[in-house]
Amino acid sequence: MAYQISTGLAIYFVIWWIALFLTLPFGVRSQHEDGLGAPGTDPGAPVLTGMRRKLVWTTIISIIIFAAGLAAYHAGYLSVERLSKMMGMPF
């Protein structure tokens, strides 16, 4: 039981981390685009990152992906036997 919980948390963490990198570029405006660049800073530096909103969206997206994967696993679509058969490997 403990292995199932820790494995589920590890898979969720990996999905969350990938989703975070997918959501990071959305909504970021650079200093060059806004014309608010401070002297001595990189013009490509973001003005406001909106990290709180991105963390919320990352959590929502990762919950949806994890739930879809868990449902596919319980339905039998993500079993080791099925995946090895699809890849042409004997089980």
N, C-alpha and C positions, 0 to 999 in steps of 0.2 A: 504494500500500500504506500509506504514512504517513497519507494522508487517511482511509483506512478505520479505522485504529487510533485516530487522534485523534477522529474522529467518534463511534466507539463509546464512547470514554472520556467524551466530552462528554455523550452521551445517558445513559450510566450515571450520571454525576454529577448530572444533572438528576433522574433517577429517584430516586437516593439522597437528594437534598435534599428532594424532595416526600415521600418515605417517612419522612424524619426528622420533618417537621412533622406527619405523620399519627400517629407513635408518641409524640410528646412529651406529650400529655395523659394517657396511660394510666399508672395506678399512682401518680399524684401526689396526696399528701394535704396539704391546707393546714394552717396553724397553727390556724385556727379549728376545723377538724374534729378535730384531735388535742388541742386544748386546751393546747398548749405554746407559746403566743405570748409572745414576749419583749416587754417594754414598749418602745413606740416603733416597732414594726415593723408592717407591713401584715398583717392577719389572713389575707389570701388568699395570702401568700407560702408557697411549698412548704417542707415540713419536710425531706424527702429527695427528690431528683429521680431518682436511679437512672440516671444518664446512661450508665454503662458498659453496662448491660443494654439500654438503649434503642439505643445505637449498634450493638450486636451484632444486635439484632432488625431495625434499619434496614438493615444490610448484608445479612442473610438475605432480607428481603422484596425489596430492590432486585435482588439476584441472581436471584431467582425471576422477577420481572417482566421483567428484561432478557433472561433466557434464553428466556422465552415469546415475547417480541417478536422476538428473533433467530431462533427456530425458525419463527415465522410469516413472517418476511422470507425465510428460505431456502426455505420451502415455497411461496412465491409469493403469500401472502395480503396482504403489505404492499408491493406494488410501486406505483410512481407511476401506471402505466397503470390498474391495478385501482382504486386509490383515486379517481383522477379520473373514471373511469367511474361509480363509485358516487355521486359527487357531481354527476353530470350535466354535467361539463365536458369539452370536447373535448381530446384530448391531441395 
